[in-house]
Amino acid sequence: MRGGRAWAFRIAAAPLSASLALVACEVVCRLIDTPRQHIYSVAEPTGDQYAFYQFDPVLGWSNTPNAHGTFRRGEFSFPLRINAHGMRDRDPSPAPSPGRPRVAVLGDSFVWGIGVADEERFTDLLRESTGRDVLNFGVSGYAPVQYWLLLDRILAFRPHMVIVGVCLNNDFGDNVLRERYGYCKPYARLDGDGRIVIDGYPLPNVKEMPEQVSFVASPLERFLYDHSALARRCLARAARAPGGGDVQAGLIGFEDELIYRDPSTLSAEERRLRDTANAVNQALLAEIRDRLRAAGVELILLAVPTKREYPPAGGRDRRAADVLRETARALQVAFVDPVDAMSRSDFWEFDGHWNPAGHRKVAAALRHALGASTRGAAR
């Protein structure tokens, strides 16, 4: 009898032990949980933005020509249309109008304009306020590695100036890793002579993989994400492992956070990863600069601030912006830095993108650069 009662106690205690372990894990996860403003980065990373994408065997993905619809997220909703050239923009003429210089703007989701209607984007504001023919070539998730591959297409529109927006929080990683945001893409590396090599081909179409990733959380996942720090960490880990988790390549081990760290606090391996990612970014931008200069086109680098630049406790984190400023100085190209002019109020409360006020401030920061020749001076 005593032995039977002991076994019964063990059986009854097993679920209790499992429950206590889950509670302990939840407590630990809450202690180390990331700020809630990152809710969209896991539970709903793209809303329905991928409805406007298509697979691209060279770039990884691209805007779907002639797609149209309504982009919706919890804090905003707006109609949009992709033109025949794959741009979220009006239909441009093949060549600029006489007396109206053409400016091509390249960038990721901040340039594409997640969070705002067409007329609220900084590119459209610049077009109206400067009289320049400003064309928006933004594609969510892109980085300098894709801008370099796009140059022939951009130059076909005969711009006088090209603005490259570099997202401070993630472009260093987007350049050097093959799988980002659940999609496969080209990545850049340096050969033994320090020259850029584009790798990662052939690019698989993740939609054809046997194990697909859902980019929009189910109602149950969303509920768990909203109420459990442990669930948030589990969902984040699952979102980083598309296609069975075996498609990652490139600078394995690099994390975007390394750009924001004090180099003196890094291990030797972390310094190597940080320095390599920075060198690849600089080499890509140098290639873009040289190609544009050969065509008589001026390059301007635009620092694209994210919420990472504005900690919840206040102040500004300028470390990534200063790394990019040094790159601009080394390349002797113009640099526009709106970090100090912006604050967390220029972002949506939960989404990580600029609201209309943020776009107005970026437009204001760029107006001076568009009004004068700035070649050779990093500001």
N, C-alpha and C positions, 0 to 999 in steps of 0.2 A: 504493500500500500504506500509505504513511504517513497519507494522508487517510482510508483505510478504518479504520485502527486508531484514529484520533482520533474518528471517529464512534462506533465501538464503545465507546470509553472514555466518551464523553458519555452514551450510552444506559445504560451500566452505572452511571455516577455519578449519574444522575437519581434513581433510587430511594434511593440513599444520601443524597443531598442532602435529599430529602423526609423521610427518617427522622431525619436530624440536625436538621431544622427542627422536627419533632414533639417530639424530645427536648428541644430548647431551649425550646419552648413549655411543655412539662411542667415543666421546671425553674423557669421564671418563675412559672407558676401555683402551684407548691408554695411558692415564696417569699412569695406574696401570698395563699395559701389561707386561707379562713375556718376557724375552729375546727371540729373534727369533730362537736361536739355538735349541729350544724345538719343532720345527716344526714337527718332526717325532713323537713326543710323543702324538700328537692329530690327525693330518691330516692323517698320515700314520704310525701308531704305530708299525706295524710289517712287513710292506711290504708283501711279500708272505711267511713269515716264518711259518705261521700256516699250509701251505700246507704240511709241514713235521711233523706235529703233529698228534696224535690220542688221543681220550678220554681215560683216565685211571681212573678207579673207586677208586683207592687208592691214587694216586699222583695228580690227577686232569687232567693232560695231560702228554704225554711222546713223545719222538721222535718215529716216525713210522719206524719200522724195514724195511730195504731194500728199503726205499724211496730214490729217486735220482732226480736231476733236476738242475735248475739254480736259484740261489738266486739273486734277483735284487732289488736295490733301486737307488735313483737318483744319488748317488755318487759312487756306486760300483756295480759290478756284478761278480759272481764267481760260478763255478759248485760245487756241493756237493753231497755226498752220505752218507746215514745212513746205518751202517752195520746190520747184522742179530741180533746183541745184542742191537740195539737201540742206538748206539753210532755214533756220527759224527767222525769217525775214521776208521783206517784200521781194518782188522779182526785180533784180538789178539789170541794168543794161550791160551789154558785153564790155563796153568801155566807158570810162568816166566822162561826164559832160565837160565841155570846155570851160575853164575858169572855176571848176568845182573839184578840188583835189579829192581823191578817193582814199579812204582809210579802211584797211581790213583789220578786224579784231578777232584774235584767236583766243580761246579759253575753254574752260570746262563748264560745269553747271551754273557757276556764278555769272559767266558771260552769256550762256544760253538763256539764263533768266528764270531758274526755278524760284517761284515765289511772287513773280510780278507779271503783269500783262505786257504785251509788246511795247506799248507806248511809255511804260514806266522804266524800261531798262536803260542803263546808262548809255548804251550805244545809240538808242533812239533819241535820248535827250541831247546827246552830242550832235546828232544830225540836225536837230531842230535849232540848237543854240549857236552852232558854229558855221552852218552853211556847208560843212564838209559832207561828202558822200560816204557815210559810214556804213560798212557792211559787217554783219554779225555772222561769223563762222563758228560760233561756239557749239560744242558737243559735250554733253554731260559725261564726266569721267575721263576726258582727254587730258594729256600732259604734253610737254615739249617733244617727247618721242613721236607722238602722232602729228604734232605741228610740223616737224621736220619732214615727215612723209607726205604731208599735204601741200608742200610749197609749190609744186607745179600747178596744182589746181588753184591756189590762191593767186599766183602770179599771172594766171590766165585772165584775171579780172583787172589787171594793170593798176594796182594800187600805187599811190605815192608814198604811203607810210603803212607799216604793219605794227600793230600793238599786240604783244604776246602777254597774256595774263598768266602769271605763275601762281597757282594756289599754294599758299605757304604751308598748309597743314598736310597735304598729301601728294603733291606733284613729285617730290624727291623719290617717294616710293613708287608712284605710278610709272616713273621712267624705267625702273630697274627690276620690276617684278612682272611675271607673265600673267598671273591670274589676279584680277582685282574686281571687286564688286560682283563676283560670281560669273564673270566673263573672262575668256582668254584674250590676250592682246600681245602685240609685239613688245619687246623690251630691249633696252640698250645696254651695252657693256663696252669696255675699252679693251682693245687688243694690246699686244706687247709693245707697240709703238705709241700707245695713248690715243689711238684713233677710234672713232665710234664704229661699232658693229651693231646692226639691228638683228635680233635673233628671235626665236620662238616659233618660226614657221615649220610646217604648216599649222595655221591656227585652227584648233577644233571649234566647231559650233556647239556650245554647251547645250543647246536645245536638242541636239541629236544624241547626247550622252544618255546611257541607260538610266543614270541616276540624276534627276534634275533637281534644281533648287527652286523653292518657292520664294519669290522676292517680296510677297505681301503676306504677312502673318495671318493665320486663320483666327476666327473669333476667340477660340480657346487660347491660342498662343498669345494673342493680344491681351487677354485678361490676365494670364500668368505673367506676362511682361510688365503689366501695369502694377502688379501686386507683389511680385517676388523678385528680389535681387538675384537669387539663385537661378531662376528661370531666365533672367536677362543674360546672365553669363553663359548659360547653356545654349540659348538661341543665338548669341553672338558667335559661339564656337561653331555651331551648325552652319551658320551663314558663311563662315570662312572656309568651308570644305565642300565646294561643288564638285560634282562629277566623281565622287569617291575620294576627293582630297589628294589626288595624285597628279594634278596638272600644274602645280606651282614650279616655277623655275626662275632663274635670274639671281639676284643678290639675296640669296636665302639668309634669313636672320635679320635683315634690315627692318627696323620699325620707324615710322614717321617721328615718333617721340625723340629719337636720337638727335634730330636737327635742333630740338629745343633744349637739349641738355648742355650743361657746362662741360666743355671738352675735358676739363681737368678731373671730372667725376667719372669719366668713362673708362672701362677696361680697354686693354689693347685691342681686343676683337671688336668692341663697340666703336672705338675710334676708327678702325679700318673700315667698318661698314659705313660709318658716317662720312668719312673722307671720300670713299669710293662713290657713294650716292651723290655727294656734292660735286665731285669731279665729272661724273657722267652728265649731270644737269648742266654744268658750265660748258662741257664739250658740245652738247646738243645745241645750246644757245649760241655758241660760237659758230657752229655749222650754219645755223639759221641766219645769223648776222652776215656771214661771208656770202651766202647765196643771195641774200637780199641786196647787199652792197654791190655785188656784181651786176644786179639788175637795176641799180640806181635807186633803190628803195631804202628808206630809213627805218630802223628798228627802234621801238620803245618797249622796255620791259615794265610791266605793271605788276606790282605786288598785290595779290588778291587775299585780303584778310579773311580769316574765318573766326568762329567763336573762340578758337584756341588762343587767339591773340588777346582776348578780353576775359580774364579769369573772373569767376563769379564773385570773388572777394573784392574785385576792383582793380584798377590800374591796367597796364598794357604789357603784354609779353612780346618784345620786339626781336627776340633772338632769331627766329626764322627770317624775318624781314631784313635783319642786318646781314645774314648770310647771303641773301639774294642781292643786297646792295653791294656787297664786296664782289660778287660775280659781275654785276653791271659795271663796276669800276674797272675790273680786270679786262672786261670786253670793250670798254670805252663806248658804251651805249647809254642812251638816256634812260633814266629810272624814275618812275612815278610811284610814290609810296603814300597811300592814303591811311595808313594804320593810325597815326596820331590824330587824324581828323574824325575818326569813327569811334563808336562805342558799342556796347552790347545792345543798346536801344535800336541800333540799325539792323538788327537781325530779328527774325521771327522768334517768338518765345520758345517754341519747341523745335521747329525746323532750324537747320543750321545755316540757312541762306539769308541773303540780304532782303530786307523789306524795301518798299519804295524809297524811304528816307536814305537807306544805305546806297541805293543806286544813284540818288541825287548827289551824295557826297563823292562817290567815285567819279561821276561826270564832272563835278567841280574840280577835282584834283587833276583831271586830264585836260581841261580846257586850255591851260597855259601851254602844255606840251604840244597841243595841236595848233597853237597860234604862232609858234616860232620854230625855226630849225634848231634842233638840239643835238645833232650828231656829234659824238665824241665827248659828251659831258654827262657823267653819271651824277644825278642830283640827289 
